[in-house]
Amino acid sequence: MTLFEELEWRGLIKDVAGEDIKDKLDNEKITFYWGTDPTADSLHLGHYSSLVTAKRLARAGHHPILLCGGATGLIGDPRPTAEREMITKEKLAENLAGIKMQVSEIFDGKAEVVNNYDWFKGYEYTDVLRDVGKYITINYMLDKDIIKRRLETGITFAEFAYMIIQGYDFLWLYENKNCIMQVEGSDQWGNITTGIDLIKKKLGKEAYAFTMPLVLDKYGNKFGKSEGNALWLDENKTSSYELYQYLINVDDEMVIDYLKIFTFLSVDEIKELDVKNKEHPELREAHKALAREIITDLHGEESYLDAVKISECLFSGDIKSFTGKDIEIAFKGLIPFTINEDVNIVDFLVNGKICSSKREAREFVSNSSITINGEKITDLEYTISKDVCIDSKYVVVRRGKKKYYIGIYE
């Protein structure tokens, strides 16, 4: 299987530009680029599919350039429905630094990272119009899908001109970095072809590109989104445990597709997992492989093993083996309550609003429905003190089978 054939098998090819693109990918060593605007200080799981594809090309011997859009980020890529909110130059610089570090870590420092602000900061407006605008007609721009969708509601000139800036990026990289190919998500096709056309009109040369389908779940939602919140690649924003929980629970129908897109497992390995997923879906071996490959690539094997440990301990109720850090990760979404002094279990449950009354608290304890740090409590005279806390600070309370609360001893 050639590189291009494998990309097709993995479902990573949607649109293609350039008649001999297959030959370029399979038989030459070329420079290509993928770009993103620094709209946040971290990339998210939706970006990761593109980064994995870029890394796959790099492993095949091609040279990757990762473009962080310091210039395009000041404007914002047009959205289908409404204009993006402008971000300050200071925030943009902060985001840029975070993404550069992230990309460097993902590529083990082997990817070239550039910022398009570096070639736009001294580029005068009239020169842009002469050097770029002269080659792009209004009719051409109006024919782009993203522009068509915004005409009824209105689009500012700033967003309208975004494709000119991104098109010039490709031209600049072609001339200065010998970058002949762009690789992006399919939503960037209009901007990509603008760059290809600009290179052809100005230089009389051919450029290449392919886009990847946007990764969606079975309901058509973007992969890596949970109730509107992105799953960030930055471990400080989204822990490995949170990633693990998301990945281990992806839909059975989609997990093999995700293994093809997001991992470097071989064709044979994925086919074997496909068989296991169909024959014994309850074992979730494909899901576990997906979580292992993504988390290990992003955060390292130790973080992956920690995520597995937290998950297994929560499932078994073995809270005693947790550290304070484990507790903060596992129960990130819970708002803790404060413990100021040693207190009887009944009063503790009422003070923490775990039970609505002392009568209810006594019932829960007597019925063996309360566990403290993994230990079932049935003694109504039990005292909560620093001695029973994890790291002399944390009290993990479980009421019933699934309801958790966190107390912090101060």
C-alpha positions in Angstrom: 0.0 0.0 0.0 1.5 3.4 -1.0 1.3 6.4 1.2 -1.6 7.9 -0.8 -3.4 4.6 -0.8 -3.1 4.4 3.0 -4.3 8.0 3.4 -7.4 7.0 1.3 -7.9 3.8 3.4 -7.8 5.9 6.5 -10.4 8.2 5.2 -8.1 11.2 5.1 -8.6 12.4 1.5 -11.6 14.5 0.5 -10.6 17.1 -2.0 -7.4 17.0 -4.2 -5.6 19.6 -6.3 -2.8 18.7 -8.7 -2.9 15.9 -11.2 0.3 14.2 -10.1 -0.2 14.6 -6.4 -0.1 10.9 -5.8 3.3 10.7 -7.4 4.5 13.7 -5.4 3.5 12.0 -2.1 4.6 8.5 -3.0 7.9 9.0 -4.8 9.2 12.5 -3.8 10.2 14.3 -0.7 8.3 17.5 -0.6 7.6 20.4 1.8 4.0 20.9 2.8 2.2 23.1 5.3 -0.8 23.1 7.6 -2.0 26.2 9.3 -4.2 27.4 12.1 -5.1 30.7 13.7 -4.3 31.2 17.4 -7.8 31.8 18.6 -7.0 30.1 21.9 -3.8 29.3 23.8 -4.2 25.6 23.0 -5.3 23.4 20.1 -8.1 21.0 20.7 -8.9 17.4 19.6 -10.5 18.6 16.4 -7.1 20.0 15.3 -5.3 16.8 16.3 -6.6 14.8 13.3 -4.8 17.3 11.0 -1.7 17.2 13.1 -1.6 13.4 13.0 -1.9 13.5 9.3 0.9 16.0 9.0 3.0 13.8 11.3 2.2 10.8 9.2 3.5 12.7 6.1 6.6 13.7 8.1 7.3 10.0 9.0 7.1 9.2 5.3 10.0 11.7 4.7 8.1 14.9 3.8 9.0 18.2 5.5 6.2 19.8 7.5 5.7 23.5 8.1 3.2 24.4 10.7 1.9 27.9 10.2 0.5 29.8 13.2 -1.6 32.7 11.8 -0.5 35.8 13.7 -1.8 37.9 10.9 -4.9 35.9 9.9 -5.7 35.5 13.6 -6.2 39.3 13.8 -9.1 39.1 11.4 -10.6 35.6 11.8 -11.6 33.0 9.3 -15.2 33.6 8.2 -17.7 31.4 10.1 -20.8 30.1 8.3 -23.2 32.1 10.5 -21.7 35.2 12.2 -18.5 37.2 12.4 -15.8 36.1 14.8 -15.1 38.2 17.8 -11.8 40.2 17.4 -9.1 39.3 19.9 -6.4 41.7 21.1 -2.8 41.6 19.8 -1.7 40.8 23.4 -4.0 37.8 23.7 -3.0 36.7 20.2 0.7 36.7 21.2 -0.1 34.7 24.3 -2.1 32.1 22.2 0.7 32.0 19.6 3.3 31.1 22.2 1.1 28.3 23.6 0.4 26.7 20.3 4.0 26.9 19.1 5.1 25.0 22.2 2.4 22.5 21.7 3.2 21.8 18.1 6.9 21.5 18.8 6.1 18.9 21.5 3.8 16.9 19.3 6.4 16.8 16.5 9.3 16.3 18.9 10.8 19.5 17.8 11.1 18.3 14.2 8.5 20.5 12.6 9.3 24.0 11.2 6.9 26.5 12.8 6.3 29.9 11.1 4.1 32.9 11.8 2.5 34.7 8.8 2.7 38.0 10.7 6.4 37.9 10.0 5.8 38.5 6.3 2.8 40.7 6.7 4.0 43.2 9.3 5.9 45.3 6.9 3.7 44.7 3.9 1.9 48.0 2.9 -1.7 47.9 2.1 -1.3 49.3 -1.4 1.4 46.7 -2.2 -1.0 43.9 -1.1 -3.6 45.3 -3.5 -1.1 45.5 -6.3 0.7 42.2 -5.7 -2.3 40.1 -4.6 -5.6 41.8 -5.1 -4.8 42.4 -8.8 -4.9 38.7 -9.4 -8.2 37.9 -7.5 -11.5 39.0 -9.0 -14.6 39.8 -6.9 -16.6 37.3 -8.9 -14.1 34.6 -7.9 -14.4 35.5 -4.2 -18.2 35.7 -4.3 -18.3 32.2 -5.8 -16.7 30.7 -2.7 -19.2 28.7 -0.5 -18.2 30.4 2.8 -18.8 33.8 1.2 -22.1 32.8 -0.4 -23.5 31.6 3.0 -22.8 35.0 4.6 -24.1 37.3 1.9 -27.6 37.4 3.2 -26.7 38.1 6.8 -23.7 40.3 5.8 -20.0 40.0 5.9 -17.4 42.7 6.6 -14.6 43.5 4.2 -12.1 42.2 6.8 -13.5 38.7 6.7 -14.2 38.9 3.0 -10.5 39.6 2.4 -9.4 36.7 4.6 -8.9 34.4 1.7 -6.6 36.8 0.0 -4.3 36.8 3.1 -4.3 33.0 3.3 -3.8 32.7 -0.4 -0.8 34.9 -0.1 0.6 32.7 2.7 0.8 29.8 0.2 2.4 32.0 -2.4 5.0 33.2 0.2 5.8 29.7 1.4 6.1 28.5 -2.1 8.6 31.2 -3.1 10.6 31.3 0.2 10.3 27.8 1.6 9.8 25.7 -1.6 6.5 24.6 0.0 4.4 23.1 -2.8 1.5 21.5 -1.0 -1.1 22.6 1.6 -2.9 20.1 3.8 -6.0 21.2 5.7 -9.5 20.3 6.8 -12.1 20.4 4.1 -13.6 23.7 5.4 -10.5 25.4 4.1 -10.9 24.3 0.5 -11.9 27.8 -0.7 -8.9 29.4 0.9 -6.5 26.7 -0.4 -7.6 27.0 -4.0 -7.1 30.8 -3.8 -3.5 30.2 -3.0 -3.1 27.6 -5.7 -4.7 30.0 -8.3 -2.4 32.9 -7.1 0.7 30.8 -7.5 -0.4 29.8 -11.0 -1.2 33.3 -12.1 1.8 35.0 -10.5 4.5 32.4 -11.0 3.1 30.2 -13.7 3.7 27.1 -11.5 1.6 24.3 -10.1 0.9 23.8 -6.4 -0.8 20.9 -4.7 -3.2 20.3 -1.9 -5.5 17.8 -0.3 -8.1 18.2 2.4 -9.3 15.9 5.1 -13.0 15.4 5.9 -14.0 17.1 9.2 -14.1 14.4 11.9 -17.6 14.1 13.2 -19.5 11.7 15.6 -22.4 9.7 14.4 -24.8 12.6 15.2 -22.8 15.0 13.0 -21.2 16.9 15.8 -17.5 17.8 15.6 -15.3 15.2 17.2 -13.8 16.4 20.5 -16.7 18.6 21.5 -18.6 17.9 24.7 -21.6 20.2 25.4 -19.9 23.0 23.5 -16.6 22.6 25.3 -13.5 21.6 23.4 -11.3 18.8 24.6 -8.0 20.7 24.7 -4.6 19.2 23.9 -3.1 21.1 26.8 -3.1 18.7 29.7 -3.6 21.6 32.1 -6.9 22.4 30.4 -8.1 18.9 29.7 -6.5 16.2 31.8 -5.5 12.8 30.4 -8.2 11.3 32.5 -10.8 13.5 30.9 -9.5 12.5 27.5 -9.5 8.9 28.5 -13.1 9.0 29.6 -14.2 10.7 26.3 -12.3 8.2 24.1 -13.2 5.1 26.0 -16.9 6.0 25.5 -17.0 7.0 21.8 -19.7 5.3 19.8 -18.9 1.7 18.8 -19.9 2.5 15.2 -17.2 5.2 15.0 -14.2 3.8 17.0 -12.6 2.0 14.0 -12.8 5.2 11.9 -11.2 7.1 14.7 -8.4 4.5 15.0 -7.7 5.0 11.3 -7.6 8.8 11.5 -6.0 9.5 14.9 -3.5 6.7 15.4 -0.3 5.2 13.8 -1.5 1.7 14.3 -0.9 -0.4 11.2 -3.6 -1.5 8.8 -3.4 -5.1 10.2 -3.6 -3.9 13.8 -6.7 -1.9 13.1 -8.4 -4.7 11.2 -7.7 -7.0 14.1 -9.3 -4.5 16.5 -12.3 -4.2 14.1 -12.9 -7.9 14.4 -12.7 -7.8 18.2 -15.0 -4.7 18.3 -17.6 -6.6 16.4 -17.3 -9.9 18.2 -16.8 -8.6 21.8 -17.8 -5.0 21.9 -18.2 -5.2 25.7 -14.4 -5.6 26.1 -13.9 -2.2 24.4 -10.4 -3.2 23.2 -10.6 -0.8 20.2 -11.6 2.1 22.5 -8.8 1.3 24.9 -6.3 1.3 22.0 -7.7 4.6 20.7 -7.3 6.2 24.2 -3.8 4.7 24.6 -2.5 5.9 21.3 -3.8 9.4 21.5 -3.0 10.1 25.1 0.5 8.6 24.8 1.3 10.6 21.7 0.0 13.8 23.3 1.1 13.5 27.0 3.3 10.5 27.3 2.9 6.9 28.6 3.0 7.9 32.3 0.0 10.3 31.9 -1.8 7.6 30.0 -1.2 5.0 32.8 -2.3 7.5 35.4 -5.5 8.0 33.5 -6.1 4.3 33.4 -5.3 4.0 37.1 -7.8 6.7 38.1 -10.5 5.2 35.9 -10.0 1.7 37.3 -9.9 2.9 40.9 -13.1 4.9 40.5 -14.8 1.9 38.9 -13.7 -0.4 41.7 -14.1 2.1 44.5 -10.5 1.9 45.5 -10.1 5.6 46.4 -7.5 4.9 49.1 -4.8 4.5 46.5 -5.5 8.0 45.2 -3.1 10.9 45.7 -4.4 14.5 46.2 -3.5 15.2 42.6 -5.5 12.1 41.4 -8.5 13.4 43.3 -8.2 16.9 41.7 -8.1 15.3 38.3 -10.8 12.7 38.8 -13.3 15.1 40.4 -12.3 18.3 38.5 -16.0 19.3 37.9 -17.1 19.0 41.5 -17.2 22.1 43.7 -15.6 21.1 47.1 -16.9 22.0 50.5 -14.8 23.1 53.4 -14.1 21.1 56.6 -12.9 23.4 59.4 -12.7 21.0 62.3 -13.1 17.3 63.4 -16.8 16.5 63.0 -19.1 13.5 63.5 -20.2 11.7 60.3 -23.8 12.7 60.7 -23.0 16.4 61.1 -20.4 16.2 58.3 -23.0 14.8 55.8 -25.4 17.6 56.6 -22.8 20.4 56.6 -21.6 19.2 53.2 -25.2 19.2 51.9 -24.7 15.5 51.1 -27.8 14.8 53.1 -30.7 17.2 53.8 -31.2 16.4 57.5 -29.6 14.5 60.3 -32.4 11.9 60.1 -31.5 11.3 56.4 -27.8 11.2 57.2 -28.3 8.5 59.9 -30.4 6.4 57.5 -27.8 6.6 54.8 -25.0 5.6 57.2 -27.1 2.8 58.8 -28.0 1.4 55.3 -24.3 1.3 54.3 -24.9 3.9 51.6 -21.9 6.2 52.6 -18.3 5.6 51.8 -15.4 7.8 52.9 -12.3 7.6 50.8 -13.4 4.2 49.5 -14.3 2.8 52.9 -17.9 2.0 53.7 -19.1 3.7 56.9 -21.8 2.2 59.1 -20.7 3.6 62.5 -22.9 6.6 63.5 -20.0 7.7 65.9 -17.4 7.9 63.1 -15.4 11.1 63.1 -14.0 13.0 60.1 -10.5 14.2 61.0 -7.3 14.9 59.2 -6.2 11.3 60.1 -8.8 9.9 57.7 -8.1 12.4 54.9 -6.0 11.6 51.8 -2.8 13.7 52.0 -4.3 15.1 55.3 -6.6 17.2 53.2 -9.1 15.4 50.9 -12.3 13.5 51.8 -14.0 11.8 48.9 -17.6 10.9 49.8 -19.8 8.6 47.8 -23.5 8.5 48.5 -25.1 5.4 47.0 -23.5 4.0 43.9 -22.6 7.1 41.8 -23.0 10.4 43.7 -19.7 11.9 44.7 -18.8 14.8 46.9 -15.4 16.3 47.8 -14.5 17.8 51.2 -11.3 19.7 51.8 -9.9 19.9 55.4 -8.5 23.4 56.1 
